[in-house]
Amino acid sequence: MAGAAFNNVGLVQSSDPRDSDRKRDYIAEFPATPEFQPDRMCERRQLRMTLDRAIGTLPERYRKAVFLYYTNDLTMKEIGDMLASMKAASRRS
């Protein structure tokens, strides 16, 4: 980028002397928040794929427990009670 300089917050600003009278235009090279930076997004995607594969190897009852624990904010006691009642209900039918 000829005629451009990086400032201390990772933005590119024009160094063209014709722009001196106008308000400086800033172009973001990286998103402002780390969670939207490409390397972080890629890292999270890879972690999710690894976790999905690992969780997929668990027996079904453990997969359910992990899912309920991390998505519904249930305690292990609540999950145990829920799974026990589901198991009892399936026996009756």
MODELLER restraints for C-alpha pairs under 7 A, 6 or more apart:
rsr = mdl.restraints
at = mdl.atoms
rsr.add(forms.Gaussian(group=physical.xy_distance, feature=features.Distance(at['CA:3:A'], at['CA:14:A']), mean=6.19, stdev=0.5))
rsr.add(forms.Gaussian(group=physical.xy_distance, feature=features.Distance(at['CA:3:A'], at['CA:15:A']), mean=5.24, stdev=0.5))
rsr.add(forms.Gaussian(group=physical.xy_distance, feature=features.Distance(at['CA:3:A'], at['CA:16:A']), mean=5.94, stdev=0.5))
rsr.add(forms.Gaussian(group=physical.xy_distance, feature=features.Distance(at['CA:4:A'], at['CA:12:A']), mean=6.25, stdev=0.5))
rsr.add(forms.Gaussian(group=physical.xy_distance, feature=features.Distance(at['CA:4:A'], at['CA:13:A']), mean=5.67, stdev=0.5))
rsr.add(forms.Gaussian(group=physical.xy_distance, feature=features.Distance(at['CA:4:A'], at['CA:14:A']), mean=4.77, stdev=0.5))
rsr.add(forms.Gaussian(group=physical.xy_distance, feature=features.Distance(at['CA:4:A'], at['CA:15:A']), mean=5.34, stdev=0.5))
rsr.add(forms.Gaussian(group=physical.xy_distance, feature=features.Distance(at['CA:5:A'], at['CA:12:A']), mean=5.61, stdev=0.5))
rsr.add(forms.Gaussian(group=physical.xy_distance, feature=features.Distance(at['CA:5:A'], at['CA:13:A']), mean=5.69, stdev=0.5))
rsr.add(forms.Gaussian(group=physical.xy_distance, feature=features.Distance(at['CA:5:A'], at['CA:14:A']), mean=6.68, stdev=0.5))
rsr.add(forms.Gaussian(group=physical.xy_distance, feature=features.Distance(at['CA:5:A'], at['CA:15:A']), mean=6.65, stdev=0.5))
rsr.add(forms.Gaussian(group=physical.xy_distance, feature=features.Distance(at['CA:6:A'], at['CA:12:A']), mean=4.68, stdev=0.5))
rsr.add(forms.Gaussian(group=physical.xy_distance, feature=features.Distance(at['CA:6:A'], at['CA:13:A']), mean=6.51, stdev=0.5))
rsr.add(forms.Gaussian(group=physical.xy_distance, feature=features.Distance(at['CA:10:A'], at['CA:29:A']), mean=6.48, stdev=0.5))
rsr.add(forms.Gaussian(group=physical.xy_distance, feature=features.Distance(at['CA:11:A'], at['CA:26:A']), mean=6.36, stdev=0.5))
rsr.add(forms.Gaussian(group=physical.xy_distance, feature=features.Distance(at['CA:11:A'], at['CA:27:A']), mean=6.04, stdev=0.5))
rsr.add(forms.Gaussian(group=physical.xy_distance, feature=features.Distance(at['CA:11:A'], at['CA:28:A']), mean=5.12, stdev=0.5))
rsr.add(forms.Gaussian(group=physical.xy_distance, feature=features.Distance(at['CA:11:A'], at['CA:29:A']), mean=5.71, stdev=0.5))
rsr.add(forms.Gaussian(group=physical.xy_distance, feature=features.Distance(at['CA:12:A'], at['CA:26:A']), mean=5.96, stdev=0.5))
rsr.add(forms.Gaussian(group=physical.xy_distance, feature=features.Distance(at['CA:12:A'], at['CA:27:A']), mean=5.62, stdev=0.5))
rsr.add(forms.Gaussian(group=physical.xy_distance, feature=features.Distance(at['CA:12:A'], at['CA:28:A']), mean=6.76, stdev=0.5))
rsr.add(forms.Gaussian(group=physical.xy_distance, feature=features.Distance(at['CA:12:A'], at['CA:29:A']), mean=6.89, stdev=0.5))
rsr.add(forms.Gaussian(group=physical.xy_distance, feature=features.Distance(at['CA:13:A'], at['CA:24:A']), mean=6.89, stdev=0.5))
rsr.add(forms.Gaussian(group=physical.xy_distance, feature=features.Distance(at['CA:13:A'], at['CA:25:A']), mean=6.33, stdev=0.5))
rsr.add(forms.Gaussian(group=physical.xy_distance, feature=features.Distance(at['CA:13:A'], at['CA:26:A']), mean=5.25, stdev=0.5))
rsr.add(forms.Gaussian(group=physical.xy_distance, feature=features.Distance(at['CA:13:A'], at['CA:27:A']), mean=6.88, stdev=0.5))
rsr.add(forms.Gaussian(group=physical.xy_distance, feature=features.Distance(at['CA:30:A'], at['CA:37:A']), mean=6.32, stdev=0.5))
rsr.add(forms.Gaussian(group=physical.xy_distance, feature=features.Distance(at['CA:31:A'], at['CA:37:A']), mean=5.74, stdev=0.5))
rsr.add(forms.Gaussian(group=physical.xy_distance, feature=features.Distance(at['CA:34:A'], at['CA:40:A']), mean=6.90, stdev=0.5))
rsr.add(forms.Gaussian(group=physical.xy_distance, feature=features.Distance(at['CA:35:A'], at['CA:41:A']), mean=6.55, stdev=0.5))
rsr.add(forms.Gaussian(group=physical.xy_distance, feature=features.Distance(at['CA:55:A'], at['CA:63:A']), mean=6.22, stdev=0.5))
rsr.add(forms.Gaussian(group=physical.xy_distance, feature=features.Distance(at['CA:65:A'], at['CA:79:A']), mean=6.34, stdev=0.5))
rsr.add(forms.Gaussian(group=physical.xy_distance, feature=features.Distance(at['CA:68:A'], at['CA:74:A']), mean=6.39, stdev=0.5))
rsr.add(forms.Gaussian(group=physical.xy_distance, feature=features.Distance(at['CA:68:A'], at['CA:79:A']), mean=6.86, stdev=0.5))
rsr.add(forms.Gaussian(group=physical.xy_distance, feature=features.Distance(at['CA:69:A'], at['CA:75:A']), mean=6.59, stdev=0.5))
